[in-house]
Amino acid sequence: MYFDAVGVTFAALVLTVVLLVCSWKSKVRHSRLPPGPPALPFLGNSLQIDKRAPDQSLMKLSKMYGPVFTIWLGPRPAVVLCGFETVNEALVNQADDFGARGTVPSIRKVTNGYGIASSNGHRSRQLRHFATMTLRNFGKGTKTLEDFIRQEAECLVEVFRKTKELPFDPTFQLTCATANIMCAVVFGNRFDYTDTKLLTLLDMITENMRVISSPWGQLYDLLPNVLDHLPGPHNRLFENAAKIKSFLREMIQNHKDTHIKGRPQDFTTSFLTKMEEEKGNPRSEFNDENLLLSTFNIFLAGTDTTSSTMRWGLLLFLKHPEVQEKIQSEIDEVIGTDCTPTIEDRDKMPYTNAVICEVQRFSNIIPLNLPHTVTRDTEFRGFMIPKGMIVIPLLASVLYDSSRWESPESFNPDRFLDEKGRLKENEAFIPFSAGNRMCIGETVAQMQLFIFLTTLLQNFTFRSRLDPQAIDISPLSSGFSTLHRPYQLYCVPRKSA
């Protein structure tokens, strides 16, 4: 027993020395990195970061170490950028240096570097250019996308009307609506809200967003090699992702079976056409794996972020009933009560646009941003960031930058209006990020937010059983995504059916 105890003690001592030496060597290698909080071997700074609000922890650390500082994500260092000036300088002014996508272990395991969101280099340039042009054509070249959104908005009104002024949680209905728009973009069709395939798909998407934003999801990204061998909720991420990819493969195969050359109707058909055109090009990235993972990226990202923003919007309307009253007055004046809103109406409705902007800013949907990495050894503000280093351009610190927004913690649509009531811009308003890796779905998302929210407020006034002062609009958590607290509302019709 004595020798066993000595052996265990000796082994623990050796392990501690090895970890300290590795940590020291790593720090020497990164000696020109920005300063940051002291880190523990293996665990890094994980104990100093609130797993339910990592963005808030990082913004607190920036007050101690400045707008550019280093943290350790387990055994890996990462550079955090805080505030508009810093983030803009990196992502826009030094876009080529900071324009690569950083590796997130959970996403890497699902995508293996394929698709639009996770790829870099030649692959990323080909896929992003193609996707940007294709989505732009959906949004501007024709009215196809607008027609889909207006049709879905009318379906959403009917679903809300069936609640008959009883309280309900709008998560399911809004997620169905945004999922159908992404189905239209990616596959050219929609599902009924009772379709079992759609319901199963949405359950998996919702669960994955909850898990990836939870402490378990963040712990996996810190210590993937350890958690790959352990049971826990993090494994649901990969089980669900496999099932979602299986659904997408089936949809893609249906497109292949019915594909007619020269008739691009949606993203998948356009991609298949491009695959045929580039069959003889050895450098082409238009292949089955990139098609699968690109549809995976577009469908998941577009469904959850837009749905979440709308849910935040309705919650904020319950908290501030005077805001929805002002929007309804503008709707009545510009659109009336009989016509479904169109994108052309948007330019005549500055207050409504200001509210949507403020909802996006306040809700802070992707607070940490997706991670970047530098493409080469990069000088930045007197520090040296080595090639391949993870960079976190903290989006929450831009949308809540007190030097750019007065009282950023408050919800105030008037901050987007000038003294004459016209919509005004603020360069720190970047809910879709900035630079080379900004979200390619901005146009699609903005169209949905405007048409869905104005159509709903054209038809209903939203009320809560709670007094507005009792409604809590603080986040439930803000990991990968900022989640609102559960709530219910009821719809008071503004006109007869």
C-alpha positions as CSV (number, residue, x, y, z in Angstrom):
1,M,0.0,0.0,0.0
2,Y,2.9,2.4,0.9
3,F,4.6,1.8,-2.4
4,D,1.3,2.2,-4.3
5,A,0.8,5.6,-2.6
6,V,4.4,6.7,-3.4
7,G,3.9,5.6,-7.0
8,V,0.7,7.6,-7.4
9,T,2.3,10.7,-5.8
10,F,5.3,10.4,-8.0
11,A,3.2,10.0,-11.2
12,A,1.1,13.0,-10.2
13,L,4.3,15.0,-9.6
14,V,5.7,14.0,-13.0
15,L,2.4,14.9,-14.7
16,T,2.4,18.3,-13.0
17,V,6.0,19.0,-14.1
18,V,5.3,18.0,-17.7
19,L,2.2,20.2,-17.8
20,L,4.1,23.2,-16.4
21,V,7.0,22.7,-18.8
22,C,4.6,22.5,-21.8
23,S,2.8,25.6,-20.5
24,W,6.1,27.4,-20.2
25,K,7.3,26.4,-23.6
26,S,4.0,27.5,-25.1
27,K,4.2,30.9,-23.4
28,V,7.8,31.4,-24.6
29,R,6.7,30.6,-28.1
30,H,3.9,33.1,-27.9
31,S,5.9,35.8,-26.0
32,R,4.7,38.6,-28.2
33,L,1.0,37.8,-27.8
34,P,-1.2,40.4,-26.1
35,P,-1.4,40.2,-22.2
36,G,-4.1,38.3,-20.5
37,P,-5.2,36.6,-17.3
38,P,-3.0,33.9,-15.9
39,A,-4.0,30.5,-17.1
40,L,-3.9,27.0,-15.5
41,P,-2.2,24.1,-17.2
42,F,-4.6,22.1,-19.4
43,L,-7.7,24.1,-18.2
44,G,-6.5,27.5,-19.4
45,N,-8.9,30.2,-18.4
46,S,-12.0,28.1,-18.4
47,L,-12.6,28.6,-14.7
48,Q,-12.7,32.4,-15.2
49,I,-15.3,32.4,-17.9
50,D,-19.0,32.1,-17.1
51,K,-20.2,29.2,-19.3
52,R,-23.7,30.8,-19.5
53,A,-22.5,34.2,-20.4
54,P,-18.9,34.0,-21.9
55,D,-19.3,37.3,-23.8
56,Q,-19.9,39.1,-20.5
57,S,-16.9,37.5,-18.9
58,L,-14.7,38.4,-21.9
59,M,-15.9,42.1,-21.8
60,K,-15.1,42.3,-18.1
61,L,-11.6,40.9,-18.8
62,S,-11.1,43.6,-21.6
63,K,-11.5,46.3,-18.9
64,M,-8.5,44.8,-17.1
65,Y,-6.3,43.8,-20.1
66,G,-7.4,46.2,-22.8
67,P,-9.3,45.8,-26.1
68,V,-6.8,43.1,-27.4
69,F,-5.9,40.3,-24.9
70,T,-5.1,36.6,-24.8
71,I,-7.1,33.9,-23.2
72,W,-6.4,30.1,-23.1
73,L,-9.2,27.9,-24.3
74,G,-8.0,24.8,-22.5
75,P,-4.5,24.2,-23.9
76,R,-5.0,26.5,-26.9
77,P,-4.4,30.3,-26.8
78,A,-6.8,32.7,-28.5
79,V,-6.7,36.4,-29.0
80,V,-9.9,38.4,-28.1
81,L,-10.8,41.6,-29.9
82,C,-13.2,44.0,-28.0
83,G,-15.0,47.2,-29.1
84,F,-15.9,48.6,-32.5
85,E,-12.6,50.3,-33.3
86,T,-10.6,47.1,-32.6
87,V,-12.9,44.7,-34.4
88,N,-13.3,47.0,-37.4
89,E,-9.5,47.5,-37.6
90,A,-9.0,43.7,-37.8
91,L,-11.9,42.5,-39.9
92,V,-12.1,45.4,-42.3
93,N,-8.8,47.3,-42.4
94,Q,-6.7,44.1,-42.2
95,A,-9.3,41.8,-43.8
96,D,-6.8,39.6,-45.6
97,D,-4.9,38.9,-42.4
98,F,-7.9,38.1,-40.3
99,G,-10.2,36.7,-43.0
100,A,-9.8,33.0,-42.4
101,R,-12.3,30.9,-40.3
102,G,-11.0,29.6,-37.0
103,T,-11.5,26.0,-36.0
104,V,-14.3,25.2,-33.6
105,P,-13.9,21.5,-32.6
106,S,-17.6,20.7,-32.5
107,I,-18.2,22.3,-36.0
108,R,-15.0,20.8,-37.4
109,K,-16.2,17.3,-36.3
110,V,-19.5,17.8,-38.2
111,T,-18.2,19.5,-41.3
112,N,-14.5,18.2,-41.6
113,G,-13.7,21.6,-43.2
114,Y,-16.3,21.3,-46.0
115,G,-19.1,23.8,-46.8
116,I,-19.3,27.5,-46.7
117,A,-18.9,28.3,-43.1
118,S,-16.0,26.1,-42.1
119,S,-13.8,26.1,-45.2
120,N,-10.8,28.3,-45.9
121,G,-8.5,29.2,-48.8
122,H,-9.4,28.3,-52.3
123,R,-12.4,26.2,-51.2
124,S,-13.9,29.1,-49.2
125,R,-13.4,31.6,-52.0
126,Q,-15.1,29.4,-54.6
127,L,-18.1,28.5,-52.3
128,R,-18.6,31.9,-50.8
129,H,-18.6,33.7,-54.2
130,F,-21.0,31.1,-55.6
131,A,-23.4,31.3,-52.6
132,T,-23.3,35.1,-52.4
133,M,-24.2,35.4,-56.1
134,T,-26.9,32.8,-55.9
135,L,-28.6,34.3,-52.8
136,R,-28.3,37.7,-54.3
137,N,-30.2,36.6,-57.3
138,F,-32.9,35.1,-55.1
139,G,-33.1,38.5,-53.2
140,K,-32.8,41.0,-56.1
141,G,-32.8,39.4,-59.5
142,T,-36.4,38.1,-59.2
143,K,-39.3,38.4,-56.9
144,T,-39.2,34.6,-56.2
145,L,-37.8,34.9,-52.7
146,E,-40.1,37.8,-51.8
147,D,-43.1,35.8,-53.0
148,F,-42.0,32.9,-50.9
149,I,-41.7,35.1,-47.8
150,R,-45.0,36.9,-48.4
151,Q,-46.8,33.5,-48.8
152,E,-45.2,32.2,-45.7
153,A,-46.1,35.4,-43.8
154,E,-49.8,34.8,-44.7
155,C,-49.5,31.2,-43.5
156,L,-48.0,32.4,-40.2
157,V,-50.9,34.8,-39.7
158,E,-53.4,32.0,-40.2
159,V,-51.5,29.8,-37.7
160,F,-51.5,32.6,-35.2
161,R,-55.2,33.3,-35.8
162,K,-56.0,29.7,-34.8
163,T,-54.7,30.3,-31.3
164,K,-58.0,32.2,-30.7
165,E,-56.4,34.7,-28.3
166,L,-55.1,32.0,-26.0
167,P,-51.6,32.3,-24.6
168,F,-48.9,30.3,-26.4
169,D,-45.1,30.1,-26.9
170,P,-44.4,31.3,-30.5
171,T,-41.1,29.5,-30.9
172,F,-42.5,26.6,-32.9
173,Q,-44.5,28.7,-35.3
174,L,-41.7,31.2,-36.0
175,T,-39.2,28.4,-36.4
176,C,-41.4,26.6,-38.9
177,A,-41.8,29.9,-40.9
178,T,-38.1,30.6,-41.1
179,A,-37.3,26.9,-41.8
180,N,-39.7,27.0,-44.8
181,I,-37.9,30.1,-46.2
182,M,-34.6,28.3,-46.0
183,C,-36.3,25.2,-47.6
184,A,-37.4,27.6,-50.4
185,V,-33.9,29.0,-50.9
186,V,-32.1,25.6,-50.7
187,F,-34.7,23.2,-52.2
188,G,-37.4,25.3,-53.8
189,N,-40.3,24.0,-51.6
190,R,-41.9,24.3,-48.2
191,F,-43.5,22.0,-45.7
192,D,-46.8,22.1,-43.9
193,Y,-46.4,23.0,-40.2
194,T,-47.7,19.5,-39.3
195,D,-45.3,17.6,-41.5
196,T,-43.5,15.0,-39.4
197,K,-40.2,15.4,-41.3
198,L,-40.2,19.2,-40.6
199,L,-41.2,18.7,-36.9
200,T,-38.4,16.2,-36.4
201,L,-35.9,18.4,-38.1
202,L,-36.8,21.4,-36.1
203,D,-36.6,19.5,-32.8
204,M,-33.1,18.5,-33.7
205,I,-32.1,22.0,-34.7
206,T,-33.6,23.5,-31.5
207,E,-31.9,20.9,-29.3
208,N,-28.5,21.5,-31.0
209,M,-28.6,25.2,-30.5
210,R,-29.5,24.7,-26.9
211,V,-26.6,22.2,-26.4
212,I,-24.0,24.2,-28.3
213,S,-24.9,27.2,-26.2
214,S,-24.8,25.3,-22.9
215,P,-21.8,24.6,-20.6
216,W,-21.6,21.1,-22.1
217,G,-21.2,22.5,-25.6
218,Q,-18.5,25.0,-24.5
219,L,-16.7,22.3,-22.5
220,Y,-16.6,20.1,-25.6
221,D,-14.9,22.9,-27.6
222,L,-12.4,23.3,-24.8
223,L,-11.5,19.6,-24.4
224,P,-12.7,17.7,-27.5
225,N,-10.2,14.9,-27.2
226,V,-11.3,14.1,-23.7
227,L,-15.1,14.5,-24.2
228,D,-15.1,12.4,-27.3
229,H,-14.6,9.4,-24.9
230,L,-17.2,10.5,-22.3
231,P,-21.0,10.3,-22.2
232,G,-23.0,13.5,-21.9
233,P,-25.4,15.8,-23.6
234,H,-22.6,17.0,-26.0
235,N,-23.0,13.7,-27.9
236,R,-26.5,14.7,-29.0
237,L,-24.9,17.4,-31.2
238,F,-23.3,14.8,-33.4
239,E,-26.2,12.4,-33.3
240,N,-28.6,15.1,-34.5
241,A,-26.1,16.5,-37.0
242,A,-25.9,13.0,-38.6
243,K,-29.7,12.8,-38.9
244,I,-30.0,16.3,-40.3
245,K,-27.3,15.4,-42.9
246,S,-29.2,12.3,-43.8
247,F,-32.4,14.4,-44.4
248,L,-30.4,16.8,-46.6
249,R,-28.9,13.9,-48.6
250,E,-32.3,12.6,-49.3
251,M,-33.5,16.0,-50.5
252,I,-30.4,16.5,-52.7
253,Q,-30.9,13.0,-54.2
254,N,-34.5,14.0,-55.1
255,H,-33.1,17.1,-56.9
256,K,-30.5,14.9,-58.8
257,D,-33.3,12.6,-59.9
258,T,-35.4,15.5,-61.3
259,H,-32.6,17.9,-62.3
260,I,-33.3,19.6,-65.6
261,K,-30.2,21.3,-67.1
262,G,-30.6,25.0,-67.7
263,R,-33.4,25.5,-65.1
264,P,-31.8,26.7,-61.9
265,Q,-34.6,27.2,-59.4
266,D,-32.9,27.1,-56.0
267,F,-29.5,26.8,-54.4
268,T,-29.2,23.0,-54.8
269,T,-30.2,23.0,-58.4
270,S,-27.8,25.9,-59.1
271,F,-25.0,23.9,-57.4
272,L,-25.8,20.8,-59.4
273,T,-25.6,22.8,-62.6
274,K,-22.2,24.2,-61.5
275,M,-21.0,20.7,-60.7
276,E,-21.8,19.6,-64.3
277,E,-20.1,22.7,-65.7
278,E,-16.9,22.0,-63.8
279,K,-16.6,18.3,-64.2
280,G,-13.3,18.5,-65.9
281,N,-11.7,21.1,-63.5
282,P,-9.4,19.4,-61.0
283,R,-9.4,22.5,-58.8
284,S,-13.2,22.7,-58.6
285,E,-14.8,22.6,-55.2
286,F,-18.2,21.9,-56.6
287,N,-18.7,18.3,-55.4
288,D,-21.1,16.3,-53.3
289,E,-19.5,16.9,-50.0
290,N,-19.4,20.6,-50.4
291,L,-23.0,20.6,-51.6
292,L,-24.1,18.7,-48.6
293,L,-22.3,20.8,-46.0
294,S,-23.1,24.1,-47.8
295,T,-26.9,23.3,-47.6
296,F,-26.3,22.2,-44.0
297,N,-24.7,25.6,-43.2
298,I,-27.3,27.7,-45.0
299,F,-30.3,25.8,-43.6
300,L,-29.3,25.6,-40.0
301,A,-27.8,29.1,-39.7
302,G,-30.7,30.8,-41.6
303,T,-33.4,28.9,-39.7
304,D,-32.3,29.5,-36.1
305,T,-30.8,33.0,-36.2
306,T,-33.8,34.7,-38.0
307,S,-36.3,32.8,-35.9
308,S,-34.5,33.7,-32.7
309,T,-34.4,37.4,-33.7
310,M,-38.1,37.4,-34.4
311,R,-38.8,35.8,-31.0
312,W,-36.7,38.5,-29.3
313,G,-38.7,41.1,-31.3
314,L,-42.1,39.8,-30.1
315,L,-40.8,39.6,-26.5
316,L,-39.6,43.2,-26.7
317,F,-43.0,44.3,-28.1
318,L,-44.6,42.8,-25.1
319,K,-42.2,44.7,-22.8
320,H,-42.7,47.9,-24.8
321,P,-46.3,48.0,-26.1
322,E,-45.8,51.6,-27.2
323,V,-43.3,50.4,-29.8
324,Q,-45.7,48.1,-31.5
325,E,-48.4,50.8,-31.5
326,K,-46.0,53.1,-33.3
327,I,-45.2,50.4,-35.9
328,Q,-48.9,49.7,-36.4
329,S,-49.6,53.4,-37.0
330,E,-46.8,53.4,-39.7
331,I,-48.2,50.2,-41.2
332,D,-51.7,51.7,-41.4
333,E,-50.4,54.9,-43.0
334,V,-48.0,53.3,-45.6
335,I,-49.5,49.8,-46.3
336,G,-53.0,49.8,-45.0
337,T,-54.9,46.7,-43.8
338,D,-55.6,44.7,-46.9
339,C,-52.2,44.3,-48.7
340,T,-49.4,42.0,-47.5
341,P,-46.3,44.2,-46.9
342,T,-43.6,44.2,-49.6
343,I,-40.0,45.1,-49.6
344,E,-40.8,48.3,-51.5
345,D,-42.7,49.5,-48.4
346,R,-39.5,49.3,-46.3
347,D,-38.1,52.6,-47.6
348,K,-41.2,54.5,-46.5
349,M,-41.2,53.1,-43.0
350,P,-38.2,54.5,-41.0
351,Y,-39.6,53.8,-37.6
352,T,-40.3,50.2,-38.3
353,N,-36.8,49.8,-39.8
354,A,-35.3,51.5,-36.7
355,V,-37.1,49.0,-34.4
356,I,-35.9,46.0,-36.4
357,C,-32.3,47.3,-36.2
358,E,-32.6,47.9,-32.5
359,V,-34.1,44.3,-32.0
360,Q,-31.0,42.9,-33.9
361,R,-28.6,45.0,-31.8
362,F,-30.2,44.4,-28.5
363,S,-30.8,40.6,-29.0
364,N,-27.1,40.2,-29.8
365,I,-27.9,36.8,-31.4
366,I,-24.3,35.5,-32.0
367,P,-22.4,37.3,-29.2
368,L,-19.0,35.7,-29.6
369,N,-19.1,35.9,-33.4
370,L,-17.8,32.8,-35.3
371,P,-14.0,32.5,-34.6
372,H,-11.5,33.8,-37.1
373,T,-7.8,32.9,-37.5
374,V,-4.9,34.8,-39.0
375,T,-3.6,33.7,-42.4
376,R,0.0,34.6,-41.6
377,D,2.1,36.0,-38.8
378,T,0.3,39.3,-38.2
379,E,1.4,42.5,-36.5
380,F,-1.6,44.1,-34.7
381,R,-1.4,47.0,-32.4
382,G,2.1,46.3,-31.4
383,F,1.6,42.6,-30.8
384,M,2.5,39.6,-33.0
385,I,-0.3,37.1,-33.6
386,P,1.2,33.9,-35.1
387,K,-0.3,32.3,-38.2
388,G,-3.1,29.9,-37.3
389,M,-3.9,31.6,-34.0
390,I,-7.6,31.6,-33.1
391,V,-9.1,35.2,-33.0
392,I,-12.4,36.0,-31.3
393,P,-13.8,39.3,-32.7
394,L,-16.4,39.8,-29.9
395,L,-19.5,40.9,-31.6
396,A,-21.3,41.7,-28.3
397,S,-18.6,44.2,-27.5
398,V,-19.4,46.1,-30.7
399,L,-23.2,46.0,-30.4
400,Y,-22.9,47.1,-26.8
401,D,-19.9,49.5,-27.2
402,S,-20.7,52.5,-24.9
403,S,-18.5,54.7,-27.0
404,R,-20.8,54.1,-30.0
405,W,-24.2,53.6,-28.4
406,E,-25.7,55.7,-25.7
407,S,-27.1,53.6,-22.8
408,P,-26.5,50.3,-24.8
409,E,-28.1,48.1,-22.2
410,S,-31.5,49.8,-22.9
411,F,-33.9,49.0,-25.8
412,N,-34.3,52.3,-27.7
413,P,-35.3,52.3,-31.4
414,D,-34.9,56.1,-31.5
415,R,-31.1,55.7,-31.5
416,F,-31.5,54.7,-35.2
417,L,-33.5,57.9,-36.1
418,D,-32.2,61.4,-36.8
419,E,-33.9,64.6,-35.6
420,K,-36.3,64.5,-38.6
421,G,-37.4,61.0,-38.0
422,R,-35.3,59.5,-40.8
423,L,-33.4,56.3,-40.5
424,K,-29.7,56.9,-39.7
425,E,-26.8,54.6,-39.9
426,N,-24.3,53.6,-37.2
427,E,-21.1,51.9,-38.4
428,A,-21.0,49.9,-35.2
429,F,-24.3,48.2,-36.3
430,I,-22.8,44.9,-37.6
431,P,-25.2,42.1,-36.4
432,F,-24.0,40.0,-39.4
433,S,-20.3,40.7,-38.6
434,A,-18.0,42.5,-41.1
435,G,-15.2,41.9,-43.5
436,N,-14.4,38.9,-45.6
437,R,-16.4,36.4,-43.5
438,M,-19.5,38.4,-42.8
439,C,-22.8,36.4,-43.0
440,I,-23.8,35.7,-46.6
441,G,-27.5,35.5,-45.7
442,E,-27.9,39.1,-44.6
443,T,-30.3,40.0,-47.5
444,V,-32.5,37.0,-47.0
445,A,-32.6,37.6,-43.2
446,Q,-33.5,41.3,-43.5
447,M,-36.3,40.5,-46.0
448,Q,-37.8,38.0,-43.6
449,L,-37.6,40.2,-40.6
450,F,-39.3,43.1,-42.3
451,I,-42.1,41.1,-44.0
452,F,-42.8,38.7,-41.2
453,L,-42.9,41.3,-38.4
454,T,-44.9,43.9,-40.3
455,T,-47.4,41.3,-41.5
456,L,-47.9,40.0,-38.0
457,L,-48.3,43.5,-36.6
458,Q,-50.6,44.4,-39.4
459,N,-53.0,41.7,-38.3
460,F,-52.5,41.4,-34.5
461,T,-51.7,43.3,-31.4
462,F,-49.5,41.1,-29.1
463,R,-50.2,41.0,-25.4
464,S,-48.8,39.2,-22.3
465,R,-50.7,38.0,-19.2
466,L,-47.9,39.7,-17.3
467,D,-47.6,43.4,-16.7
468,P,-45.0,44.9,-19.1
469,Q,-42.8,45.9,-16.1
470,A,-42.8,42.3,-14.9
471,I,-41.4,40.9,-18.2
472,D,-37.8,39.9,-17.9
473,I,-35.8,40.6,-21.1
474,S,-32.4,39.6,-19.7
475,P,-30.9,36.7,-21.6
476,L,-31.4,33.2,-20.3
477,S,-27.8,32.4,-21.6
478,S,-25.4,33.7,-24.2
479,G,-23.1,31.0,-25.3
480,F,-22.9,30.4,-29.0
481,S,-26.3,32.0,-29.3
482,T,-28.1,34.5,-27.0
483,L,-31.3,32.7,-25.8
484,H,-34.3,34.6,-24.4
485,R,-36.2,33.5,-21.4
486,P,-39.3,31.4,-22.1
487,Y,-42.5,33.5,-22.6
488,Q,-46.0,33.3,-23.8
489,L,-48.2,35.8,-25.7
490,Y,-51.6,36.0,-27.1
491,C,-52.8,37.7,-30.3
492,V,-55.6,40.2,-30.4
493,P,-56.8,40.5,-34.1
494,R,-56.8,44.0,-35.6
495,K,-59.2,43.1,-38.4
496,S,-61.7,40.5,-39.2
497,A,-60.5,37.2,-40.7
